[in-house]
Amino acid sequence: MAARKKAGKPGNRVVKKSGPKWADHLTRQARAENYPARSVYKLKEIQQKFHIIKKKDTVLDLGCAPGSWLLYAAGQVGPEGRILGIDLKPVDIALPAHVTVVQDDILTMEDDRFLQQASGCRVVLSDMAPATTGRKDVDALRSFELCKMALEVVERCLAVNGDFVCKIFQGNEFSVFEKQVAKKFEECRIFKPDSCRKQSKEIYIIAKNKR
């Protein structure tokens, strides 16, 4: 899933891995099930374990391209729910009628209608990730910056008692961000889905019941 990339800050741009060495059985399975990326199985594992998304929920998906989390979340909320997605990259797949996507930056956007729809949402999802450099300390710091941006959105948009799912790279900043999230939620858990690539340093913070 594409990350939110802040204008004017190099290094926060997402780079998609491609080529044969990145095409594993989950990549092939995603294609067979009409999902644009294997990342859908991470959200599926999170949902099966933590039951974050409920029927009729309004869900805000940060960094929603290429759209796998949008499609899965849409199925979980059902046609009476609402999925809102935002990314600087376009989402080029067909989406259900109850999914709305905008190509913008949520921290600077001026689309009042979208912001009104997002206000009071019950779930915020963030699978954002920076372009990796190969230096673990740099990559972890860039991931931390994206996570702080996601937490700003949570403060603005997520309803009281709402839930938050956020990917972060493991590094020195991880414990700092975990503590920041824990202050704002009644429950904060750490989870690494089995569908994450073995070499990946990504991990997910699952936060429930916003204070």
Secondary structure, 3 states (H helix, E strand, C coil): CCCCCCCCCCCCCCCCCCCHHHCCHHHHHHHHCCCCCCCHHHHHHHHHHHCCCCCCCEEEEECCCCCHHHHHHHHHHCCCCEEEEEECCCCCCCCCCCEEEEECCCCCCCCHHHHHHHCCEEEEEECCCCCCCCCHHHHHHHHHHHHHHHHHHHHHHEEEEEEEEEEEECCCCHHHHHHHHHHHEEEEEEECCCCCCCCCCEEEEEEEEEC
